[in-house]
Amino acid sequence: MAIRLLRGVLNLLKWGLCAVGAVALLLTALIATPLQRPAEMRSVSDSAKGIDWSTLPALERFQARDGTWLGFRHYAAKGAASGRGAIFIHGSSASSATVNHALTAALAMRGVETWALDIRGHGASGTRGDIGYVGQLEDDLIDFVAHVRKSAPDLPLILIGHSAGAGFSLRVAATPIMQDLFVRTVLIAPYLGYDAPTNRPHAGGWANADLPRLFALAALRKLGIDCCAQLPVLAFAVPPNSERILVPTYSDRLMRNFATRGYRLDLPAVTHPMTIFAGAEDEIMISDKYAEAVQAVKPQVDVKVLDGINHMGMVTNPKAVSTIAEDVATRESGQS
């Protein structure tokens, strides 16, 4: 009896030590490898050249449900009204005051009432590089649409996103409580998730992930331990000393929220028309794989690849800007 009891105690001790060791390994992974920022990606940095910033609207703010004031810019429609509006979601590290201005201004010039939002964690919205919880960005967007509805109660709205913002827009289009907020979704050079065949390694040099930390945080969540999600896990190839304008790193919870849940999961849940625009010379994504990947899951999604355009050119190059703006302003909302 005493021997069996001793064996039981030793067995518990062994498993206890194993558990302590596993937790120690996870904690080591959380702090062992400093997050390394990639070298500046010149094709992204140079995309701001030649943009007419004189027409950039003033920053405005609205209050989200948690009391935080979030930033946005309103581009009032010019000329003949198109009878539709658009909410634009910028890409990773960016804001409403970065290079997407060329496209959002072009939308307004074609009669589309346009709003460009500073996603929480970017620009003038909240703490740079972090959010409070996964799902907060959806809450913010619902609150922002409610704010827009105060001045445009019946205007049909199109959701437009670029790059990571396009991945988030896909997430929104697949969310039951949100998908009816928009009559159509337009994805520009979208990041479709970590397992998408459209991804280049390290996003072509744009992003660098702390994989040990990511794996450790994922393991902790599986154990029911939701901690340390504020730690940075993703760094971007932004220019040195650009923190005043751009966000250099994302926390784990911002990275997980500002993205699709996975294109194979989200696409089947999309209920409204969706179009993807991509550039044939995209150095961050593999554009010629969009159609095959997406239409294998959702054949109704229209995919258009524009020759001679790179990733940031999709929101800055006059050819791409004109093509997308004209499509948003004129295509019937019932068409992909």
C-alpha positions in Angstrom: 0.0 0.0 0.0 2.8 2.4 0.9 4.7 1.5 -2.3 1.6 2.2 -4.4 1.1 5.5 -2.6 4.7 6.5 -3.1 4.5 5.6 -6.8 1.4 7.7 -7.2 3.1 10.7 -5.5 6.2 10.3 -7.8 3.9 10.0 -10.8 2.2 13.3 -9.9 5.5 14.9 -9.2 6.8 13.8 -12.7 3.8 15.2 -14.5 3.9 18.3 -12.4 7.5 18.9 -13.3 6.7 18.2 -17.0 4.0 20.9 -16.8 6.3 23.3 -15.2 8.9 22.6 -17.8 6.4 23.1 -20.6 5.3 26.4 -19.2 8.9 27.5 -18.8 9.5 26.7 -22.4 6.5 28.7 -23.5 7.6 31.6 -21.3 11.1 31.4 -22.8 9.6 31.5 -26.3 7.7 34.6 -25.4 10.8 36.6 -24.5 13.8 34.8 -26.0 13.9 36.2 -29.5 13.6 40.0 -29.9 11.3 41.0 -32.8 13.5 42.1 -35.7 12.2 44.9 -38.0 13.0 44.2 -41.7 15.0 46.6 -43.7 13.0 49.5 -45.3 11.0 48.3 -48.4 11.7 51.0 -50.9 8.8 50.1 -53.2 6.4 50.8 -50.4 8.2 54.0 -49.1 8.5 55.5 -52.6 4.8 55.0 -53.3 4.0 58.3 -51.6 5.9 60.3 -54.2 3.8 62.3 -56.6 0.6 62.2 -54.5 -1.3 65.6 -54.3 -1.6 66.0 -50.5 -3.2 69.4 -50.8 -6.7 67.8 -51.1 -6.3 65.7 -48.0 -9.4 66.3 -45.8 -9.0 67.3 -42.2 -9.0 64.7 -39.5 -12.3 64.1 -37.7 -13.1 61.9 -34.8 -16.0 59.8 -33.5 -16.4 58.1 -30.1 -16.4 54.3 -30.1 -18.4 52.3 -27.5 -15.5 52.1 -25.1 -15.2 55.9 -25.0 -12.1 56.0 -27.2 -12.1 58.7 -29.9 -11.1 57.2 -33.3 -10.0 59.2 -36.4 -11.3 59.3 -39.9 -11.4 61.5 -43.0 -14.5 62.4 -44.9 -14.2 62.9 -48.7 -17.4 64.7 -49.8 -18.7 63.6 -53.2 -17.8 66.0 -56.1 -19.8 66.6 -59.2 -22.7 64.4 -60.1 -23.6 62.2 -57.1 -23.3 58.4 -57.8 -25.9 57.6 -55.2 -23.5 55.4 -53.2 -20.9 55.7 -50.5 -17.7 53.9 -49.6 -15.8 53.2 -46.4 -12.1 52.6 -47.1 -9.9 50.4 -44.8 -6.1 51.1 -45.2 -3.4 48.5 -45.2 -0.9 47.4 -42.5 1.0 50.1 -40.7 -0.9 52.8 -42.6 -3.7 55.3 -41.8 -6.3 57.5 -43.5 -3.5 60.0 -44.2 -1.2 57.7 -46.1 -1.0 56.7 -49.8 -4.6 55.5 -50.1 -5.5 59.2 -50.4 -5.0 59.0 -54.2 -7.8 56.4 -54.4 -10.2 57.8 -51.9 -9.9 61.3 -53.5 -10.6 59.7 -56.9 -13.7 58.0 -55.5 -15.1 61.3 -54.2 -14.4 63.0 -57.6 -16.6 60.4 -59.2 -19.5 61.2 -56.9 -18.9 58.5 -54.3 -19.3 59.9 -50.7 -16.2 58.4 -49.1 -14.9 57.9 -45.6 -11.4 56.7 -44.8 -11.1 55.2 -41.3 -8.0 55.1 -39.0 -8.3 51.5 -37.8 -7.7 51.3 -34.0 -4.0 50.9 -33.4 -3.2 53.2 -36.4 -3.1 56.9 -37.1 -5.2 58.9 -34.7 -7.1 55.9 -33.3 -6.1 54.4 -29.9 -2.7 53.0 -28.9 -0.3 52.6 -31.8 0.2 48.9 -32.7 -2.3 47.5 -30.2 -6.0 47.0 -29.4 -7.9 45.8 -26.4 -9.2 42.4 -27.6 -9.8 40.4 -30.8 -13.1 41.5 -32.1 -12.7 45.2 -31.1 -12.1 46.2 -34.7 -15.5 44.8 -35.7 -17.1 46.7 -32.9 -15.4 49.9 -34.0 -16.6 49.5 -37.6 -20.2 48.9 -36.4 -19.9 52.1 -34.3 -18.4 54.0 -37.3 -21.2 53.0 -39.6 -23.7 54.1 -37.0 -21.8 57.5 -37.0 -22.0 57.7 -40.8 -25.7 56.9 -40.7 -26.3 60.1 -38.8 -25.6 62.1 -41.9 -26.3 59.5 -44.6 -29.1 57.3 -43.3 -30.1 55.6 -46.5 -26.9 55.8 -48.7 -25.8 52.3 -49.9 -22.3 51.7 -48.6 -19.5 49.7 -50.3 -16.7 48.4 -48.1 -13.2 48.8 -49.7 -10.0 47.4 -48.2 -6.4 47.3 -49.3 -3.9 44.6 -48.4 -4.3 43.7 -44.7 -7.4 46.0 -44.7 -8.8 43.9 -47.5 -8.3 40.8 -45.4 -10.2 42.5 -42.6 -12.9 43.6 -45.1 -13.3 39.9 -46.1 -13.6 39.1 -42.4 -16.4 41.7 -42.1 -18.2 40.5 -45.2 -18.4 37.0 -43.7 -19.6 38.2 -40.2 -23.4 37.7 -39.9 -24.1 40.8 -37.8 -22.0 43.0 -40.1 -22.4 41.8 -43.7 -25.7 43.6 -44.3 -24.1 46.9 -43.4 -22.6 46.9 -46.9 -24.1 46.2 -50.3 -20.8 45.1 -51.8 -17.1 44.5 -50.8 -14.1 45.4 -52.9 -10.7 43.8 -52.0 -7.6 45.4 -53.3 -4.4 43.2 -53.3 -5.8 41.3 -50.3 -3.9 39.4 -47.7 -6.0 36.3 -47.5 -4.4 34.7 -44.4 -1.2 32.9 -43.4 -2.1 29.7 -45.4 -3.1 31.4 -48.7 -1.2 30.4 -51.8 -1.1 34.1 -52.7 1.5 34.9 -50.0 5.1 35.5 -50.8 7.6 34.5 -48.0 7.8 37.3 -45.4 5.3 39.3 -47.6 8.1 39.9 -50.1 10.2 41.6 -47.4 7.5 43.7 -46.0 6.8 41.9 -42.7 8.8 39.8 -40.2 7.0 37.7 -37.6 8.4 36.5 -34.2 7.4 32.8 -34.8 8.5 31.4 -31.3 6.4 34.1 -29.6 3.4 33.4 -32.0 3.6 29.7 -31.3 3.9 30.2 -27.6 0.9 32.5 -27.5 -1.2 30.0 -29.6 -0.2 27.2 -27.2 -1.2 29.2 -24.2 -4.6 30.0 -25.7 -5.1 26.2 -26.3 -4.5 25.7 -22.6 -7.1 28.4 -21.8 -4.5 31.0 -20.8 -5.2 34.2 -22.7 -2.3 36.4 -21.6 0.4 38.5 -23.1 -1.6 39.3 -26.3 -0.3 42.8 -26.1 3.3 41.7 -26.9 4.5 42.7 -30.4 4.7 39.7 -32.8 4.9 41.4 -36.3 7.3 44.1 -37.6 7.1 46.0 -40.8 9.7 47.3 -43.3 8.9 51.0 -42.6 11.5 53.7 -43.0 13.6 54.7 -39.9 12.1 57.4 -37.8 8.7 57.1 -39.4 6.8 56.2 -36.2 4.9 59.5 -36.3 3.1 58.4 -39.5 3.5 54.6 -39.7 3.0 51.8 -37.2 6.3 49.7 -37.0 4.9 46.7 -35.1 1.6 44.9 -34.3 0.7 43.2 -31.1 -0.6 39.6 -31.3 -4.2 40.6 -30.8 -4.0 43.4 -33.4 -2.4 41.0 -35.9 -5.1 38.4 -35.4 -8.0 40.9 -35.6 -6.8 43.0 -38.6 -7.0 40.1 -41.0 -9.3 37.4 -42.4 -10.0 34.4 -40.2 -8.8 32.4 -43.2 -10.1 32.7 -46.7 -11.4 29.1 -46.8 -13.5 29.9 -43.7 -14.7 33.4 -44.5 -15.4 33.2 -48.3 -18.3 30.7 -48.0 -20.0 32.9 -45.5 -20.0 36.0 -47.8 -23.6 36.9 -48.9 -23.1 40.1 -50.9 -21.1 40.7 -54.2 -17.4 40.8 -53.9 -14.6 41.9 -56.3 -10.9 41.4 -56.0 -8.5 43.8 -57.8 -4.8 42.9 -57.9 -1.6 44.1 -59.7 0.3 41.7 -61.9 3.6 43.1 -60.6 2.7 42.8 -56.9 6.0 42.2 -55.0 4.1 41.4 -51.7 1.4 39.0 -53.0 1.3 36.4 -55.9 -1.5 37.9 -57.9 -1.8 35.2 -60.5 -3.0 32.8 -57.8 -5.9 34.9 -56.6 -8.5 33.6 -59.1 -7.6 29.9 -58.6 -7.5 30.2 -54.8 -10.7 32.3 -54.3 -12.9 30.9 -57.0 -12.3 27.3 -55.8 -14.1 28.3 -52.6 -16.4 31.0 -53.9 -16.8 30.9 -57.8 -19.0 34.1 -57.8 -16.1 36.4 -56.7 -14.8 38.5 -59.6 -11.0 38.7 -59.8 -9.4 41.4 -62.0 -5.6 41.6 -62.4 -4.2 44.8 -63.7 -1.0 44.6 -65.8 2.1 46.6 -64.8 0.9 47.5 -61.3 2.7 46.6 -58.0 1.2 46.3 -54.5 1.1 50.0 -53.5 0.4 51.0 -57.1 -3.0 49.6 -56.7 -3.9 52.6 -54.6 -1.5 55.2 -56.2 -1.0 54.4 -59.8 -3.3 56.5 -62.0 -4.3 53.5 -64.1 -5.3 51.4 -61.1 -6.9 54.3 -59.3 -9.0 55.2 -62.3 -10.1 51.6 -62.9 -11.1 50.9 -59.3 -12.8 54.3 -58.7 -14.8 53.9 -61.9 -15.9 50.4 -61.0 -17.0 51.5 -57.5 -18.9 54.5 -58.9 -20.7 52.7 -61.7 -21.0 49.0 -61.2 -24.4 47.9 -60.1 -24.4 46.8 -56.4 -25.9 43.4 -57.3 -22.9 42.6 -59.4 -19.6 41.2 -58.1 
